[in-house]
Amino acid sequence: MEIKTSNPSPSKSVVFFRRGFSTLLLWGIVATIFTSMQPLAYVGLVIALVIISTLEYFKMLHLADVKCFPRFGLFLALSYCGLASYYLLNGAKDIPPALDAFAIFLTATGAFTLQLRYTIKGTEALLAVAVNLLGFVYIAYFFSFAARISFGLPGIGAVPGAYVLLWLLAVTKFTDMGAYITGSLIGKHKMIPKVSPAKTWEGFVGALFFAQLAGCGLFWLMPDHLDALHSWKHVIILGFLLALLAVIGDLAESVLKRSLNAKDSGKILPGIGGGLDLIDSICFTAPALWFYLKGVIPLCV
């Protein structure tokens, strides 16, 4: 009789090595795009991550037997990113609000229209519409703020907000890194075990510290390039705000994955997972930074 054995989980050291390798690779890609200062490279990366993450999202839904409209969702994400990129590459400082509103309107009405082809079975129809709307807002719309920051802030060059975007990525990813390192080394008190058993309060404190380390460190090194942040007061406030939202963004994806019984959104990044695992925190921090820069700082000046 053949005995089936499950593959053992990799050790913490193996996971740490894989995560470290993926992190270095990703920062290498970011550094290459940053130094190029090519607008097409910036929007290309945003589009690629949106499409990869949207594909992963609908794949998780499909594997969990959740009814949805993946081809429609992917078409909308790609169309929205393409039109938004067209505006930004042709000198616009923001994606037109009308485009945002129309995309959300089309997502809802299109999903309801597609649902008309099927028999109503309890709440299945509402869930099908809701997950399509969530997928667009959560991934394509939220992550588009990374592109808005790149092109919509005062500065010089073809990508005037490049340094602020780099600052955002550093604060967000140092938050993730701080939570992971601190939690792995000294984490004992579970934060939200029903959502993410690995998260600890010690890791959360480490996340806040590493976020301030990245945010204040970069602002000290290149204040002229980060003058959009205005002052140390705003840098410190944003450091705490973005760290908190990065943790919430990570936990939000944990809610999604646990609901769909998925360990990772994908497997393209060893030790990290998929594209959605990579951008989950940025989907929360990028909009917050944009709103703060456009709404809060002008009121304080």
LUMLUM-920141 format. One line per 3 residues: number of its first residue (from 1); for each residue x, z, y of C-alpha. Coordinates in steps of 0.05 Angstrom, whole numbers. Each point is the difference from the previous one (the first is absolute). Layout:
<atoms>
NUM	X Z Y  ...
</atoms>
This chain:
<atoms>
1	0 0 0  26 -20 68  5 57 50
4	-9 -19 73  41 38 50  -9 -1 75
7	58 -17 44  31 63 30  -4 9 75
10	66 -13 36  39 61 22  1 23 73
13	71 -27 8  -21 -69 -26  -60 -1 47
16	44 23 58  51 -56 -14  -54 -53 -5
19	-34 24 63  67 2 36  17 -71 -21
22	-68 -27 22  6 38 66  69 -29 15
25	-24 -70 -18  -61 6 45  42 26 59
28	47 -58 -12  -58 -49 8  -25 37 62
31	70 -1 30  7 -75 -13  -66 -15 33
34	14 48 58  68 -30 16  -28 -71 -4
37	-51 15 55  -39 -60 -25  -75 7 14
40	-17 -41 -61  39 48 -44  -40 60 27
43	-69 -31 -10  23 -29 -67  17 69 -26
46	-66 28 23  -39 -56 -32  39 5 -65
49	-13 75 -6  -74 -7 17  -10 -54 -53
52	39 38 -53  -36 65 15  -68 -35 1
55	13 -32 -67  20 68 -29  -62 33 29
58	-48 -49 -32  39 2 -65  -8 76 -3
61	-75 -9 13  -5 -52 -55  38 43 -51
64	-47 58 16  -61 -45 -10  -22 7 72
67	-41 -60 22  30 -35 61  14 -69 29
70	75 -8 -4  6 -74 19  -43 11 61
73	40 62 19  67 -35 -8  -25 -61 40
76	-21 45 57  65 39 1  41 -64 0
79	-43 -33 54  1 61 45  76 7 -6
82	9 -74 13  -43 -1 63  30 66 26
85	70 -28 -10  -19 -64 36  -20 40 62
88	61 45 -2  49 -57 -11  -30 -37 59
91	11 55 51  -59 46 -9  14 74 10
94	-55 22 -47  -46 -27 -53  -65 -18 35
97	-53 54 -10  -50 -55 -14  41 -21 -60
100	1 71 -27  -75 8 9  -16 -68 -30
103	44 14 -61  -35 66 -14  -68 -33 12
106	18 -57 -48  26 48 -53  -66 39 -1
109	-48 -59 6  40 -42 -49  2 54 -53
112	-75 12 7  -12 -75 -6  41 -5 -63
115	-36 60 -29  -67 -38 6  20 -40 -61
118	-3 61 -45  -53 47 -26  -2 68 34
121	23 55 -47  -3 67 33  55 11 52
124	45 -55 -29  -20 -50 54  15 48 57
127	66 19 -32  20 -74 -6  -12 -11 74
130	33 66 20  65 -11 -39  8 -69 31
133	-10 28 70  47 58 -15  53 -47 -27
136	1 -42 63  0 58 49  48 43 -38
139	53 -54 -14  -5 -62 44  -29 33 63
142	39 65 -1  66 -32 -17  -9 -53 54
145	19 54 50  72 -7 -23  -2 -71 28
148	-36 24 64  56 49 12  53 -54 -10
151	-30 -48 51  -45 42 45  48 49 34
154	41 -10 63  71 -24 -12  46 -58 -3
157	10 -54 -52  -48 -36 -46  -18 65 -36
160	-3 51 57  -26 57 -44  51 -8 -55
163	37 66 15  -65 39 4  -22 -30 -67
166	67 20 -30  -10 71 28  -69 2 -32
169	26 -22 -68  56 50 3  -46 59 17
172	-51 -21 -52  49 -12 -56  42 61 16
175	-65 40 -6  -10 -28 -70  73 11 -17
178	0 71 27  -63 18 -39  29 -29 -64
181	70 31 6  -23 69 22  -58 1 -49
184	45 -20 -58  53 52 17  -40 62 20
187	-73 -19 -5  -41 55 -34  -67 8 37
190	-48 -57 -14  -30 -32 61  -61 -38 -25
193	6 1 -77  -68 -32 -11  23 -62 38
196	76 -2 -9  30 52 -47  71 -16 22
199	-11 16 74  23 70 22  -2 39 64
202	76 4 -1  1 -76 -3  -48 -2 60
205	47 43 41  58 -44 -20  -41 -61 21
208	-11 29 70  74 17 7  25 -69 -23
211	-50 -35 46  28 38 60  71 -14 -23
214	-14 -75 -1  -43 -3 62  44 43 45
217	65 -28 -29  -19 -72 15  -27 17 69
220	66 35 16  41 -59 -25  -37 -55 37
223	-46 27 55  2 -65 39  -29 -40 -59
226	-53 53 -12  -23 11 72  -71 -17 -22
229	-1 71 -30  11 24 71  30 70 -10
232	24 53 -50  -68 34 4  -35 -61 -27
235	54 -13 -52  -9 70 -28  -76 -3 2
238	0 -68 -33  49 25 -52  -48 54 -23
241	-62 -44 7  30 -58 -40  28 46 -53
244	-69 31 -10  -33 -69 -4  54 -26 -47
247	-16 57 -48  -75 -14 7  13 -74 -11
250	38 15 -64  -55 47 -24  -53 -51 19
253	31 -50 -49  4 56 -51  -76 8 7
256	-7 -75 -11  45 -2 -60  -28 62 -34
259	-71 -27 11  21 -64 -35  44 35 -52
262	62 -37 23  70 30 2  30 -50 49
265	-30 -59 38  53 -46 -31  70 -3 -30
268	40 -44 46  40 59 28  35 45 -52
271	-12 73 15  -51 -16 55  -52 -45 -31
274	-33 -58 34  -11 -27 70  -58 46 14
277	42 60 -22  51 -23 52  -47 -10 60
280	-52 54 -13  30 48 52  14 -56 51
283	-73 -20 -3  -15 67 31  60 10 46
286	3 -69 32  -71 2 30  11 72 24
289	65 -19 35  -33 -61 33  -60 41 25
292	47 55 26  44 -49 37  -59 -37 30
295	-46 59 13  35 67 4  66 -16 34
298	-31 -39 59  -45 60 14  61 46 2
301	42 -43 47
</atoms>
